[in-house]
Each structure stands twice: as structure tokens, then as C-alpha cells.
Amino acid sequence: SLLVAVCEKKSILMFDPLCRRLVHAVDNAHRDCVNCA
């Protein structure tokens, strides 16, 4: 399993929910807000 979170600070975080550990982070992955208006 993999849990992916898109954050307001322009990053994408990928977590392993079984180990509760951050697997990978991508900074400056997007330019616009991620919340729906």
C-alpha cells in the first residue's frame, strides 16, 4: 500500500501506511493550490 498526500506547500508526500514512514517527498511538484474552490 502507498498513501499519497498533495500539500499546500507545493510538495507531494508518499507514505508507507503499514510502517508509518515517509517513503518519498517531491518538493515544488505543483504550482497551483490543491484544494477545490
N, CA, C and O atoms as a GROMACS GRO file, in nm:
protein
  148
    1SER      N    1   0.083  -0.119   0.000
    1SER     CA    2   0.000   0.000   0.000
    1SER      C    3   0.087   0.124   0.000
    1SER      O    4   0.202   0.123   0.046
    2LEU      N    5   0.030   0.231  -0.052
    2LEU     CA    6   0.100   0.359  -0.056
    2LEU      C    7  -0.002   0.469  -0.035
    2LEU      O    8  -0.107   0.470  -0.100
    3LEU      N    9   0.027   0.561   0.055
    3LEU     CA   10  -0.059   0.675   0.080
    3LEU      C   11   0.011   0.798   0.025
    3LEU      O   12   0.125   0.827   0.061
    4VAL      N   13  -0.058   0.871  -0.064
    4VAL     CA   14   0.000   0.989  -0.127
    4VAL      C   15  -0.078   1.112  -0.081
    4VAL      O   16  -0.201   1.114  -0.082
    5ALA      N   17  -0.003   1.214  -0.039
    5ALA     CA   18  -0.064   1.340   0.007
    5ALA      C   19  -0.007   1.455  -0.074
    5ALA      O   20   0.114   1.470  -0.088
    6VAL      N   21  -0.097   1.538  -0.128
    6VAL     CA   22  -0.056   1.659  -0.201
    6VAL      C   23  -0.078   1.775  -0.105
    6VAL      O   24  -0.189   1.796  -0.057
    7CYS      N   25   0.028   1.849  -0.077
    7CYS     CA   26   0.025   1.952   0.028
    7CYS      C   27   0.021   2.092  -0.030
    7CYS      O   28   0.061   2.116  -0.144
    8GLU      N   29  -0.027   2.186   0.051
    8GLU     CA   30  -0.036   2.326   0.010
    8GLU      C   31   0.101   2.387  -0.015
    8GLU      O   32   0.112   2.482  -0.092
    9LYS      N   33   0.203   2.336   0.046
    9LYS     CA   34   0.338   2.391   0.032
    9LYS      C   35   0.409   2.340  -0.093
    9LYS      O   36   0.532   2.334  -0.097
   10LYS      N   37   0.332   2.302  -0.195
   10LYS     CA   38   0.382   2.260  -0.326
   10LYS      C   39   0.460   2.129  -0.323
   10LYS      O   40   0.547   2.107  -0.408
   11SER      N   41   0.431   2.044  -0.230
   11SER     CA   42   0.502   1.917  -0.224
   11SER      C   43   0.405   1.800  -0.231
   11SER      O   44   0.286   1.812  -0.202
   12ILE      N   45   0.460   1.686  -0.269
   12ILE     CA   46   0.386   1.560  -0.268
   12ILE      C   47   0.461   1.466  -0.174
   12ILE      O   48   0.583   1.450  -0.186
   13LEU      N   49   0.389   1.406  -0.081
   13LEU     CA   50   0.449   1.316   0.017
   13LEU      C   51   0.392   1.176  -0.003
   13LEU      O   52   0.272   1.160  -0.020
   14MET      N   53   0.479   1.076  -0.001
   14MET     CA   54   0.438   0.938  -0.016
   14MET      C   55   0.475   0.861   0.111
   14MET      O   56   0.591   0.859   0.152
   15PHE      N   57   0.375   0.799   0.171
   15PHE     CA   58   0.394   0.728   0.297
   15PHE      C   59   0.365   0.580   0.280
   15PHE      O   60   0.281   0.540   0.199
   16ASP      N   61   0.435   0.499   0.357
   16ASP     CA   62   0.401   0.357   0.372
   16ASP      C   63   0.312   0.348   0.496
   16ASP      O   64   0.362   0.363   0.608
   17PRO      N   65   0.182   0.324   0.479
   17PRO     CA   66   0.091   0.325   0.595
   17PRO      C   67   0.114   0.208   0.691
   17PRO      O   68   0.076   0.217   0.808
   18LEU      N   69   0.173   0.101   0.645
   18LEU     CA   70   0.197  -0.012   0.733
   18LEU      C   71   0.313   0.015   0.829
   18LEU      O   72   0.307  -0.020   0.947
   19CYS      N   73   0.419   0.077   0.778
   19CYS     CA   74   0.536   0.111   0.860
   19CYS      C   75   0.524   0.249   0.923
   19CYS      O   76   0.601   0.285   1.012
   20ARG      N   77   0.425   0.327   0.875
   20ARG     CA   78   0.406   0.466   0.921
   20ARG      C   79   0.533   0.548   0.898
   20ARG      O   80   0.579   0.620   0.987
   21ARG      N   81   0.587   0.535   0.776
   21ARG     CA   82   0.712   0.602   0.745
   21ARG      C   83   0.700   0.676   0.612
   21ARG      O   84   0.633   0.630   0.519
   22LEU      N   85   0.767   0.790   0.604
   22LEU     CA   86   0.774   0.866   0.480
   22LEU      C   87   0.865   0.792   0.384
   22LEU      O   88   0.981   0.763   0.416
   23VAL      N   89   0.814   0.761   0.265
   23VAL     CA   90   0.891   0.687   0.166
   23VAL      C   91   0.962   0.782   0.070
   23VAL      O   92   1.079   0.762   0.037
   24HIS      N   93   0.890   0.887   0.027
   24HIS     CA   94   0.947   0.979  -0.072
   24HIS      C   95   0.875   1.113  -0.063
   24HIS      O   96   0.756   1.118  -0.034
   25ALA      N   97   0.948   1.220  -0.089
   25ALA     CA   98   0.890   1.354  -0.093
   25ALA      C   99   0.937   1.425  -0.218
   25ALA      O  100   1.055   1.417  -0.255
   26VAL      N  101   0.846   1.494  -0.285
   26VAL     CA  102   0.878   1.571  -0.405
   26VAL      C  103   0.845   1.717  -0.375
   26VAL      O  104   0.728   1.752  -0.356
   27ASP      N  105   0.947   1.803  -0.372
   27ASP     CA  106   0.926   1.946  -0.348
   27ASP      C  107   0.896   2.017  -0.479
   27ASP      O  108   0.939   1.973  -0.586
   28ASN      N  109   0.822   2.128  -0.472
   28ASN     CA  110   0.784   2.207  -0.589
   28ASN      C  111   0.721   2.121  -0.698
   28ASN      O  112   0.754   2.133  -0.816
   29ALA      N  113   0.630   2.034  -0.658
   29ALA     CA  114   0.568   1.940  -0.751
   29ALA      C  115   0.450   2.000  -0.827
   29ALA      O  116   0.410   1.948  -0.931
   30HIS      N  117   0.394   2.110  -0.775
   30HIS     CA  118   0.280   2.172  -0.843
   30HIS      C  119   0.285   2.322  -0.819
   30HIS      O  120   0.348   2.368  -0.724
   31ARG      N  121   0.215   2.397  -0.906
   31ARG     CA  122   0.219   2.543  -0.899
   31ARG      C  123   0.092   2.604  -0.841
   31ARG      O  124   0.097   2.713  -0.785
   32ASP      N  125  -0.019   2.536  -0.854
   32ASP     CA  126  -0.147   2.593  -0.812
   32ASP      C  127  -0.192   2.528  -0.682
   32ASP      O  128  -0.134   2.429  -0.638
   33CYS      N  129  -0.297   2.583  -0.622
   33CYS     CA  130  -0.349   2.526  -0.498
   33CYS      C  131  -0.407   2.387  -0.527
   33CYS      O  132  -0.443   2.355  -0.640
   34VAL      N  133  -0.416   2.306  -0.424
   34VAL     CA  134  -0.465   2.170  -0.441
   34VAL      C  135  -0.607   2.152  -0.390
   34VAL      O  136  -0.668   2.047  -0.412
   35ASN      N  137  -0.662   2.253  -0.324
   35ASN     CA  138  -0.799   2.246  -0.272
   35ASN      C  139  -0.897   2.294  -0.378
   35ASN      O  140  -0.868   2.386  -0.453
   36CYS      N  141  -1.012   2.231  -0.383
   36CYS     CA  142  -1.116   2.272  -0.478
   36CYS      C  143  -1.179   2.403  -0.432
   36CYS      O  144  -1.196   2.426  -0.313
   37ALA      N  145  -1.212   2.487  -0.526
   37ALA     CA  146  -1.273   2.617  -0.492
   37ALA      C  147  -1.423   2.609  -0.505
   37ALA      O  148  -1.492   2.708  -0.480
   0.00000   0.00000   0.00000
